[in-house]
Amino acid sequence: MRRLKKEVVLFDLDGTIIDSIDGIMNAIFYCFDKMGHKPITLEDFLPYVGPPIINTFKTVYNMAPEIADETMEHYHDYYREKGWKECSLYPEVRELLMDLKKKNKIIALATNKPQHYAKKILADKGVDIYFDYIGGADPERGITNKTLVIEDCLKKLSVNDKKNAVMIGDRKFDVEGSIGANVDAIGVTYGYGDRHELETAGAVIVVDTPKQVSELFE
């Protein structure tokens, strides 16, 4: 297996560190019900897990901006109280993070989820201690997509050479965001995407387990 000399490792959250589909979908079901939108299923929404949800409301479900904003408020009502807890670490992820630390890697989170949720979730799962920086969406600072989240992480970590960094994620949105930031991407198939999606998007390597991710690094 190809070995990487990258020193900075960025991770997506949903579908890469945690299996969070229950919390996301329960919040989606809740906000659609509150707004009287046509009910949807997991199969309907799963292809769009990854980008900021409000963008999906606007572009996929054709909601007017004010309707999307109101729907998102109901989403957060549920997620703030219950949804953020409805997730679990993927098997081997804790060991992966521990191993990367033993290899002296700099580790950061780069998620489209709001930063405050990301911090709460990692702390609740007891893995926040492995991250040198936890980056997430922050509209007040203009950080509204994966490319901007990645660039913010690299800036906070004072990474000047992007060739020294790599992004790990489970969806094409992670790969596309990485390419936008001029950072290589590794795809993982144990989350919500598949090998074809990740390779087509431009992932330099695609692996199937967290253990295989660990084995990529010197």
C-alpha positions as CSV (number, residue, x, y, z in Angstrom):
1,M,0.0,0.0,0.0
2,R,1.2,3.5,-0.8
3,R,2.8,5.3,2.1
4,L,2.4,9.0,2.7
5,K,4.8,11.5,4.3
6,K,2.1,14.0,5.0
7,E,2.4,15.7,8.4
8,V,-1.0,17.4,8.6
9,V,-4.1,15.2,8.5
10,L,-7.6,16.8,8.2
11,F,-10.7,14.8,8.8
12,D,-14.3,15.2,7.8
13,L,-16.8,14.5,10.7
14,D,-20.0,13.0,9.5
15,G,-19.4,9.6,7.8
16,T,-15.7,9.7,8.6
17,I,-15.2,10.1,12.4
18,I,-18.8,9.5,13.4
19,D,-21.9,7.7,12.1
20,S,-24.3,10.5,12.6
21,I,-27.1,9.7,10.1
22,D,-29.7,9.1,12.9
23,G,-29.3,12.6,14.4
24,I,-29.2,14.3,11.0
25,M,-32.3,12.5,9.6
26,N,-34.3,12.8,12.8
27,A,-33.7,16.5,12.6
28,I,-34.7,16.6,9.0
29,F,-37.9,14.6,9.6
30,Y,-38.7,17.0,12.5
31,C,-38.2,20.2,10.6
32,F,-40.0,19.0,7.5
33,D,-42.9,18.0,9.6
34,K,-42.9,21.4,11.5
35,M,-43.0,23.2,8.1
36,G,-45.6,21.0,6.5
37,H,-43.1,20.0,3.7
38,K,-43.7,16.8,1.8
39,P,-42.3,13.9,3.9
40,I,-38.9,12.5,2.8
41,T,-37.0,9.3,3.4
42,L,-33.4,8.5,4.3
43,E,-33.0,7.3,0.7
44,D,-34.2,10.7,-0.6
45,F,-31.8,12.7,1.5
46,L,-28.7,10.5,1.8
47,P,-27.1,11.6,-1.5
48,Y,-27.0,15.2,-0.1
49,V,-25.4,14.5,3.3
50,G,-22.2,16.5,3.3
51,P,-22.7,20.1,2.1
52,P,-24.3,22.7,4.4
53,I,-27.9,21.6,4.8
54,I,-29.4,25.0,4.1
55,N,-27.9,24.9,0.7
56,T,-29.6,21.6,0.0
57,F,-32.9,23.0,1.1
58,K,-32.4,25.8,-1.4
59,T,-30.9,24.0,-4.4
60,V,-32.4,20.5,-4.2
61,Y,-35.8,21.2,-2.5
62,N,-36.2,24.6,-4.2
63,M,-37.1,26.4,-1.0
64,A,-37.2,30.2,-1.1
65,P,-34.5,31.7,1.1
66,E,-36.9,32.7,3.9
67,I,-38.5,29.2,3.9
68,A,-35.1,27.6,4.0
69,D,-34.1,29.8,6.9
70,E,-37.2,28.9,8.9
71,T,-36.9,25.2,8.1
72,M,-33.2,25.4,9.3
73,E,-34.3,27.0,12.5
74,H,-36.6,24.0,13.3
75,Y,-33.7,21.7,12.3
76,H,-31.5,23.3,14.9
77,D,-34.3,23.2,17.5
78,Y,-34.1,19.4,17.3
79,Y,-30.4,19.0,16.7
80,R,-29.5,21.3,19.5
81,E,-31.5,19.3,22.0
82,K,-31.2,15.7,20.8
83,G,-29.7,15.3,17.3
84,W,-26.0,16.0,18.2
85,K,-26.0,13.1,20.6
86,E,-27.5,10.6,18.1
87,C,-24.3,9.4,16.7
88,S,-21.4,7.0,17.4
89,L,-17.7,6.7,16.6
90,Y,-16.9,4.3,13.8
91,P,-15.0,1.2,14.9
92,E,-11.3,1.7,14.8
93,V,-11.5,5.5,14.6
94,R,-10.2,6.1,18.2
95,E,-7.2,3.7,17.4
96,L,-6.6,5.6,14.1
97,L,-6.4,8.9,15.9
98,M,-4.1,7.5,18.6
99,D,-1.8,5.9,16.0
100,L,-1.5,9.2,14.1
101,K,-0.6,11.0,17.3
102,K,2.1,8.4,17.9
103,K,3.4,9.2,14.5
104,N,3.6,12.8,15.5
105,K,0.9,14.0,13.0
106,I,-0.9,17.3,13.3
107,I,-4.6,16.4,13.3
108,A,-7.5,18.8,12.6
109,L,-11.3,18.5,11.9
110,A,-12.7,20.1,8.8
111,T,-16.4,19.7,8.8
112,N,-19.3,21.6,7.2
113,K,-21.2,21.1,10.5
114,P,-21.2,24.3,12.7
115,Q,-18.0,24.4,14.7
116,H,-19.7,24.5,18.1
117,Y,-21.6,21.3,17.3
118,A,-18.3,19.6,16.2
119,K,-16.6,20.6,19.4
120,K,-19.4,19.2,21.5
121,I,-19.6,15.9,19.7
122,L,-15.9,15.2,19.7
123,A,-15.7,16.1,23.5
124,D,-18.8,13.9,24.2
125,K,-17.1,10.9,22.4
126,G,-13.8,11.6,24.2
127,V,-11.7,12.1,21.1
128,D,-11.3,15.9,21.1
129,I,-8.0,15.5,22.9
130,Y,-6.4,14.1,19.6
131,F,-7.2,17.2,17.6
132,D,-4.9,20.2,17.3
133,Y,-7.7,22.2,15.8
134,I,-11.5,21.7,15.4
135,G,-12.7,23.6,12.3
136,G,-16.3,23.9,11.1
137,A,-18.7,26.1,9.3
138,D,-18.9,29.6,10.8
139,P,-21.1,31.9,8.7
140,E,-20.3,34.9,10.8
141,R,-16.7,34.6,9.6
142,G,-17.7,33.8,6.1
143,I,-16.7,30.1,6.3
144,T,-19.6,28.5,4.5
145,N,-18.2,25.6,2.4
146,K,-15.7,22.8,2.7
147,T,-12.9,24.6,0.8
148,L,-13.2,27.5,3.1
149,V,-13.2,25.2,6.2
150,I,-10.1,23.5,5.0
151,E,-8.3,26.8,4.3
152,D,-9.3,28.1,7.7
153,C,-7.8,24.9,9.4
154,L,-4.5,25.3,7.5
155,K,-4.4,29.0,8.5
156,K,-5.0,28.2,12.2
157,L,-2.3,25.5,12.1
158,S,0.1,27.8,10.3
159,V,0.5,25.4,7.4
160,N,2.2,27.1,4.5
161,D,3.0,24.1,2.3
162,K,-0.3,22.5,1.3
163,K,1.6,19.5,-0.1
164,N,2.2,18.6,3.5
165,A,-1.5,18.2,4.2
166,V,-4.2,15.7,3.3
167,M,-8.0,15.6,3.7
168,I,-9.8,12.4,4.6
169,G,-13.5,12.2,3.9
170,D,-16.3,9.9,2.8
171,R,-18.1,12.0,0.1
172,K,-17.3,13.7,-3.1
173,F,-18.0,17.0,-1.4
174,D,-14.9,16.4,0.8
175,V,-12.8,15.6,-2.2
176,E,-14.1,18.6,-4.2
177,G,-13.5,20.9,-1.2
178,S,-10.0,19.6,-1.0
179,I,-9.3,20.2,-4.6
180,G,-10.6,23.7,-4.2
181,A,-8.1,24.3,-1.4
182,N,-5.2,22.6,-3.4
183,V,-5.0,19.7,-0.9
184,D,-4.9,16.0,-1.7
185,A,-7.9,13.9,-0.6
186,I,-8.2,10.4,0.7
187,G,-11.6,8.8,0.4
188,V,-13.1,6.3,2.8
189,T,-15.9,3.9,1.9
190,Y,-17.1,3.0,5.4
191,G,-19.2,6.2,5.5
192,Y,-22.0,7.5,3.2
193,G,-20.2,7.5,-0.1
194,D,-18.7,4.7,-2.3
195,R,-15.5,4.0,-4.1
196,H,-16.8,5.1,-7.5
197,E,-18.0,8.4,-6.2
198,L,-14.7,9.2,-4.4
199,E,-12.5,8.1,-7.3
200,T,-14.5,10.0,-9.8
201,A,-14.3,13.2,-7.7
202,G,-10.5,12.9,-7.7
203,A,-9.4,11.2,-4.4
204,V,-5.8,10.2,-4.7
205,I,-6.4,7.1,-2.6
206,V,-9.6,5.3,-1.5
207,V,-9.6,2.8,1.4
208,D,-12.2,0.9,3.2
209,T,-11.4,1.0,6.9
210,P,-9.9,3.4,9.5
211,K,-7.1,0.8,10.0
212,Q,-6.2,1.1,6.3
213,V,-6.1,4.9,6.7
214,S,-3.6,4.5,9.6
215,E,-1.5,2.2,7.5
216,L,-1.1,4.9,4.8
217,F,1.0,7.1,7.0
218,E,4.7,6.7,7.9
